[in-house]
Amino acid sequence: MSGKEKLLITGGLGNLGSWLSEHFSSKYDLYILSKNLQNKLRCPYTLIHSDITDINDLKNKLNLQFDYCIHAASYNELFHENYPIKALEINSLGTRNLIEVLKNTKIKNFIYLSTFHVYGSKTGVINENTHLDPNNDYATTHLFAEYYLKQFFNTHNFQSIIFRLTNSYGAPKHIHTSKWYLILNNLVKLAFEKQEIVLKGDGSDVRDLIWMGDVCSVIEKSLINPVNDVFNLSSGRSYNMMELAKKVQKIYENRYKKKIEIIAKVSNMKKNSDLSVDNGKLKKYINFEFKDNIDQEIISIFKLLEESKY
């Protein structure tokens, strides 16, 4: 017996989940629920092999008393075939299954990683009072999950913290990650493999980027400070795609002593050039200052790609 409190992380072998798992492994008795058995982490944990869409299996496997749960398991690959059905089963009903299993336990805090996409395509400042207007299945299924949490608070007093996460960045823990399409990963991989950076638009589209290390720290502070509420989990700092591409270009050229070109295409997408995701409510809750580690993570992604060649 370690004497440590038990923490369950769903999706703890995934992209952000791996960061969370490694961050918390020395602080808690860590249990990772995952359908995926391919990835392994270099930290102590107990693996629970289960699928959150199978409530009977969850009931059998989650037969321990957990102190905390971070629910990071989700299905976000919109480009996959039958995505709407799978997203509903995993993101929405899977979340409901997890709550159903945990609702009568003595769990101290449940944290759900939702997405700022529940607000839809917006410009200007987005805060937690902004009208919810999802415009794809990814956003809608995460919003359904939020409503299940509200439902179970009303019926069973099941308290949770919902974080509407923006675009998190950080070097993957595994070269075989399925998340190379994420913004910073994709730009670095293009530079490394193609010796050029091709943007899908004209480079003016804006993203709020938050470092995964900060996501871990915010959740750590929040775990021990339960409150039934919703927060934007953002850095509060937005970058346009051209700024990011130029960062990658500069680091590539300094690292490999080669020039590469940024190729911008004409974009037909609606540009969110003045988008700002406000995190003021969150900073009042936990008093946290966010870091800008983009350059360091670009270097780490290049290193990961270099190591994979040998």
Secondary structure, DSSP 8 states (H G I E B T S, - for coil): -----EEEEETTTSHHHHHHHHHHTTTSEEEEEES--S---SS--EEEE--TT-HHHHHHH--S--SEEEE------TTSTTHHHHHIIIIIIHHHHHHHHHTTS--SEEEEEEEGGGG-S--SEE-TTS-----SHHHHHHHHHHHHHHHHHHHH----EEEEE-EEE---SSTT-S-TTSHHHHHHHHHHHHSEEE-SS-S--EEEEEEHHHHHHHHHHHHTS---EEEEE--S-EEEHHHHHHHHHHHHHHHHS---EEE-----S---TT-EE--HHHHHHH-------HHHHHHHHHHHHHHTT-
